[in-house]
Amino acid sequence: MSLTDNPRPPLPTWITDAYEVLSAQIADSGAEHDGVPAVGRERAVTILTGVEELALERVDAEHAITRLLERGYLYEVDGELRVTSRSD
């Protein structure tokens, strides 16, 4: 996303790294709800805290998910996180 599309400062690298991990896990999860790949929020926290390279504590993982939701990288339906489709 360029700054002309979004004038807000970019997310910190550790949060975009968390997004890369989550988006791959969601796509590969095999769990679909209404035909859309999804993962439960608690499962997402578990995924992020389990990735050694990220070295996130639970509170950090929850913060990353919140920021990704606020910025539109993810959206939530009935406690399930989904990746927002890009219009590239």
NORNOR-V585827 format. One record per pair of residues at least 6 apart in sequence whose ideal C-beta (glycine too) atoms are under 7 Angstrom apart, sorted by sequence separation. I is the first residue (numbers start at 1). GAP is how many residues later the second one is. D is the distance in whole Angstrom. If there is no record, write none. Layout:
i->I gap->GAP d->D
i->I gap->GAP d->D
This chain:
i->31 gap->6 d->7
i->32 gap->6 d->7
i->48 gap->6 d->6
i->68 gap->6 d->5
i->69 gap->6 d->7
i->31 gap->7 d->6
i->49 gap->7 d->5
i->69 gap->7 d->6
i->74 gap->7 d->5
i->75 gap->7 d->6
i->29 gap->8 d->6
i->31 gap->8 d->6
i->48 gap->8 d->5
i->49 gap->8 d->7
i->74 gap->8 d->7
i->49 gap->9 d->6
i->74 gap->9 d->6
i->75 gap->9 d->6
i->27 gap->10 d->5
i->29 gap->10 d->5
i->74 gap->10 d->6
i->26 gap->11 d->5
i->73 gap->11 d->6
i->26 gap->12 d->6
i->49 gap->12 d->5
i->72 gap->12 d->6
i->26 gap->13 d->5
i->45 gap->13 d->6
i->48 gap->13 d->4
i->25 gap->14 d->6
i->45 gap->16 d->5
i->48 gap->16 d->6
i->45 gap->17 d->6
i->45 gap->20 d->7
i->44 gap->21 d->6
i->22 gap->22 d->6
i->25 gap->22 d->5
i->41 gap->24 d->7
i->22 gap->25 d->7
i->21 gap->26 d->7
i->22 gap->26 d->7
i->21 gap->27 d->6
i->18 gap->30 d->5
i->21 gap->30 d->6
i->21 gap->33 d->7
i->41 gap->35 d->7
i->18 gap->36 d->6
i->17 gap->37 d->6
i->44 gap->37 d->5
i->18 gap->38 d->7
i->41 gap->38 d->6
i->40 gap->39 d->6
i->14 gap->40 d->7
i->40 gap->40 d->6
i->41 gap->40 d->6
i->39 gap->41 d->7
i->38 gap->42 d->4
i->39 gap->42 d->6
i->38 gap->43 d->6
i->38 gap->44 d->5
i->37 gap->45 d->7
i->18 gap->46 d->4
i->36 gap->46 d->5
i->33 gap->47 d->5
i->15 gap->49 d->5
i->19 gap->49 d->5
i->15 gap->52 d->5
i->15 gap->53 d->7
i->19 gap->54 d->5
i->26 gap->55 d->7
i->11 gap->56 d->6
i->26 gap->56 d->7
i->27 gap->56 d->7
i->26 gap->57 d->5
i->11 gap->60 d->6
i->23 gap->60 d->5
